Amino acid sequence: MENVERKRTIIWDDPKNSARDAASISGLDYLKAIKDGKISPPPVAMLLGYKLYDVENGHAVFELAPGEHHYNPFATVHGGIISTLLDTTMTASVLSTLQKGLSCSTVEIKMNFVRPITAKTEVLRCEARPIHVGKRLATVEGRLKDKNGVLYAHGVSTCSIFKMSTNMLNPHEKQ
């Protein structure tokens, strides 16, 4: 077996460029702006390589092409990568329902890994829809499938819904 050096270069914008100003843009408009390239995706999207494929009110779809750089010691995609993709998609589906001034954050998540994912697995599509969106909490479910509809993982999550204040945009900045 040949030992070939593998390298991956990651480039991202200043996180301030992708941060949502909840006072001026709804969750859906924010996500659409990312999808349309008007707002930079967050750095984690660039690091892991997932992309927002589609978004509408109460529905989000992200895609990921699995690669060796996602591997765990067992030569399969690490569960943390899969969990991050499902968490991102589920949270985005809740965010897509929120008006200006509101935001959300995951407070609980449960994942089920159905089959292993490798670099030979084709592009995966993660879809999520809220089960319930209330004033303070939302529950949501997501599914990770290939283009043939084969299920690889699924999850459920609870998101906290809260008013977003201006000082939350950059908690390290002195007021």
C-alpha positions, 0 to 999 in steps of 0.5 A, a space after each residue: 500500500 502506497 503512503 500518499 500525503 493527503 492535504 486539505 486547505 480550508 478558506 473561510 470568511 470572517 465569522 462576523 460576515 456570516 453572523 445573523 443580525 436577528 434584528 434586521 433579518 428573519 431566519 428564512 431570509 438569512 438562510 436564503 441569503 446563504 443559499 444564494 451566496 449573498 451571505 457567507 456560510 459559517 466557518 464550520 460549513 467550510 471546514 466540514 464541506 456541507 452546503 445549504 441546498 434548499 430552504 423554505 419555511 419549515 424545511 431545510 436541506 443540506 448536502 455533504 459529499 463524504 470523504 476520507 477527511 471525515 473518517 474515524 479510526 474505523 475508516 468510516 465517516 465519524 459520527 460527530 460529522 453526521 451529528 453536526 450535519 443533522 444538527 445543522 439541518 434540524 436547527 436551520 429548519 426551525 430557524 426558517 420559521 422564526 421572524 426578526 428578533 428571534 433565534 434558536 439553539 439546540 438544547 437536546 439531540 438524539 441520533 440514530 446511525 443506520 449504516 456506515 458512510 465512507 468516501 465511496 458513499 455518494 453525496 448525502 442529502 439531509 432534510 429536516 422539518 419541525 414537528 412542533 414550533 412553540 414560543 419557547 421550544 421547538 422539536 424537529 426531526 431530520 433524515 440523512 439519505 443518499 440520492 436513491 432514498 437509502 437512509 443512513 442516519 436520522 435524529 430528533 432535536 429540541 431547540 430553545 427559541 429566544 429573543 436575540 439581543 444586539 449584544 449576543 452577536 459578539 459576546 467577546 466585544 465590550 459594550 
